[in-house]
Amino acid sequence: MSVDQATVRRIARLARIRLDDADVPQMQDELNAILSFVEQLNEVDVDGVEPMTSVTPMAMKMRCDVVTDGGNVAAILANAPASEDGFFVVPKVVE
C-alpha cells in the first residue's frame, strides 16, 4: 500500500496537524515506511499462537465479589470535609 500526497494532506487535516506544502513529501515517505513495516508484520505466521497479555505467564488476581459497607452513607460522609444531602461537596472547577 502506498500513500499519495493528497492522502497525506487529508490525514493531516483529519488529525488537525498543520502541514506545510514543503513537508508533505517527507511525511509521505515516513507514512509509506510505516505501512511497509506493517505489511512485513502481516507476513509473519501466527497460526496456533495464543494471544497473551504479558511476556511472562501469570494468572490474573481475582477478588471475591462480596458486599462491603458501601451502603453506609453516614460513615462514608463522616470522612468528607463537606457534605450536603448525602453527597460530597467539592469546589467548582468549571466556569
N, C-alpha and C positions, 0 to 999 in steps of 0.2 A: 504494500500500500504506500502511496506517495501523496504528499500534501502539496497543493499548489499555492501560489501567493494569495489568491482570492480566499482560499480556505484559512490561511494564516491570519488574514485581516478579519475574517468572520470570527475565528476563535478568540482573537484579541478583543474584539468588540463584545462578544458574549462574556468574556472574563473581566470586562471593564479594565483592560490594560491599554494604556496609551502606547502605540507603537508607531514610530516614525517610518516613513517610506524607506529610508536607508537601512533600517533594522530588519525589514521584512525578509530579505534573502538569508540573513544569518539565522533568524528564527525558523525559517523554512528548513534549513539544513539541520538544525537541532531537533525539530519535531520529526523529521524523516529519520534521523539517527535513533530516536526513541522508539519509533514504530518499527524500525528494522530490528532492534533488540527484542521487542515484544514478539515479533514474528519468529525469531530464533527460539524463544521460550516455548512457542506453540509446537515446535518440532520435538520437544522432549517427550518421551514415552512415560506416561504416569499411570498406565493401566495396572491395577492391583495395588497401588499405593494409597494407603488410607489417609484421609485428611488429619492434620494434627493441630493442636492448639499451642504446643510448646516443643522445643527441641529435645527436652528431657521428658521421659514418661512420668506422668504424675496423675493422681486421682484428684478430682475436684473436691474441695472440702464442702461438706453439706452440713447444715444445721437442722435440727428438728423444727418443724413448723408448729410452734406452740403459742398459746395465747399468753401475752405478757400484761403488765399493768398499764398498758397504753390507754385503757379506758378510764383511768383515774385522773380526770381533768384537774381536780383541785390540787393534787400532789404535783402534777407536772407544772401547772401555772405558778405554784409556790416558788419555783426556781427562776421565774421570769422577772426581769427588772420592772416590767409594767405589763398589765393585762387589763382587758375590758371585755365584758360579756362573754367570757370563756375563750377569748382569743389572745394571742400575743400582740402587744402594741410595739410597733417598730417605727423608726424615723422614716419620713417620706424621702425617697431617693429620686423620684421622677418629678420634674416640674411640670 
